[in-house]
Amino acid sequence: MFTLNVDLKDLRNYSLALVGITIVAIIAIKTVVHCWFDEIPQNQVLNVMSAIGSLLSGIAAIGATSAAFIALNAWLRQIKVGKYLACIWDAKIEFTRFKARWCQWYLLKYDERNKDDSNIDYSDEELEKIHNNLISACISLDSIVTKEVYSWNDKSQELKCEWFRVKEYLENNPKPHNSETLLIEHESLPDLRKSFFKLIDDLLQELEELEKQYN
């Protein structure tokens, strides 16, 4: 189920309509007061009030019709772009899930070097499953939203390459045990982590921009 989004232009139109109605109401009140204190015949006062009432009713009817038209237009647009937004949201969810699970994987992998623990393989397997879901979401983006063959699929594979660079380093380099090996790790591993996070954050930002096109 989708919510209706009203942009700033619509809000500005509503505000202008409200200001217009307020101005007309003020003029109407001043006219009635003026007529009353100037002792204009009652029938003329009633005619003026009736005319003003008709004018206000017409303005209110126009405002209600405009609001209904804007709401209908927004609803129709949501129906039209709904499938695109659904694909984008699914991709955002999968990228976010992968990022969160990767952080857990990294902490486990970093801490469990030099240890024989079956949880490490399980962690890799779980992360692989999430990445497969991510690939499926990216394929949907390519085929339904962007209509660019393998565009987002390639990006998901690029993300996997960044993950495997970190994985390869952690598997081939034991935990540092002296200042020399610690210095080497501090020069290499942070750059690999930073490259991974930059890529996935850039991709999430791309999805944000893509979503704005359909909101």
Secondary structure as UniProt FT lines:
FT   HELIX           8..37
FT   TURN            38..39
FT   HELIX           42..111
FT   TURN            112..114
FT   HELIX           118..140
FT   HELIX           141..146
FT   TURN            149..150
FT   HELIX           151..172
FT   HELIX           179..212
FT   TURN            213..214
//
